[in-house]
Amino acid sequence: MSLAPSSRAPSATPVPGAAPIAWPSRHLLQLRGLPADHLRSVLHLARRYDEIVGPRPLAGGFSPSRVLSPGSAELQRELHGRVIANLFFEDSTRTRVSFSVAARRLGADVIDLTSVGSSMNKGETVVDTALNIAAMGVDGVVIRHRSSGAAEMVRRALDGEPAHGARGDADEPAPPAEPPAQACSVINAGDGRHEHPTQGLLDIYTVAAAFGRLETFDLSGLTVAIIGDIGSSRVARSDIAGMVALGARVICIGPPGLVPAAMATLGCEVSHDLDRVLPELDVVNVLRIQFERHDSGGGVSGGGGVPGPASSGAAAPAKSPIIASTREYSEMYGLSSRRAARLRKHAIIMHPGPINRGVELASDVADSQRSMVLRQVSYGVVVRMAVLKLCLG
Ligand code: CP
């Protein structure tokens, strides 16, 4: 997370009755480096919002529908008059809709912009796009981009800083000397392989809710496995940063081509043997294989059935596939019913979506009682409400 000082108040007083919450920045770019106290600030505010509009467990299951309580009128005043722009230059279902719902629940106006139909199709850069949107008086931009570092690059431009220091493959010219007159928050909704901080926060919230840790958000004593394409995953990086900071033991599991040993420098353990660690796990977070982020263009040699660029038949430079086949991957690392049966009784199963059913996660496991997949999506709304309020409020 950027710790750039905010020109707005450094603390926010949320819904009536809540204590002011310390919050260091008007931006949220990453969880890495964010102290546990700051993580807890946003999670506690999410919990307060959840108590007002959250999903209610019903007999026979979990209801994702929100029953608006009397407190919801007060929520509408939280960001009344603010304007938030969703700038999504990469596909999204959950994050984009969730930010829109969250902003509207707090009374903000929302603008949605995607690369389709925008002037980016005429060659305008993401930085120029964001500067133009901010110049209209927008209070915050929520940005998703395929390039690692894109959100930080936009933040620098909006804060009037030089563009140096942007990481990864975001290939943008230097920003103009004149930033927008009005401060504008930047919230990272997923940038390349870097981070997806609100996904990390909602994953933490889901774990805390499942294990009765909503008072403290202390995850110590819990062992969390993240299985899959860790090297390509911004979700994994945010989960590792946030969960380790809050005390969890995190094990990244997958084949060496997808889970490099160097991931351990992030504070997690690395294993290539799912079956050996299964009985130790309290939480299993399953990720899809992100073919679109593999240099080979998603090279998979046969046994597929998984949509990916390599299956398009387009001529691409021949490179070694990062996994031998999706069938083989599924046999070794897929969470099947047989594997799920070996988990501890209380263990929960998570997936950030979208799921490739039958590859990394068996369909019946995804739909089972221990699956938290739709709860994650529901908690995502209150977590994003908290992030928006703390950054913009
Ligand atoms: N989890 C997640 O980021 O999903 P979307 O890509 O649909 O936003």
Boltz pocket constraint, residues with backbone or C-beta under 6 A from the ligand:
constraints:
  - pocket:
      binder: B
      contacts: [[A, 91], [A, 92], [A, 93], [A, 94], [A, 95], [A, 96], [A, 189], [A, 190], [A, 196], [A, 199], [A, 352], [A, 353], [A, 354]]
      max_distance: 6.0
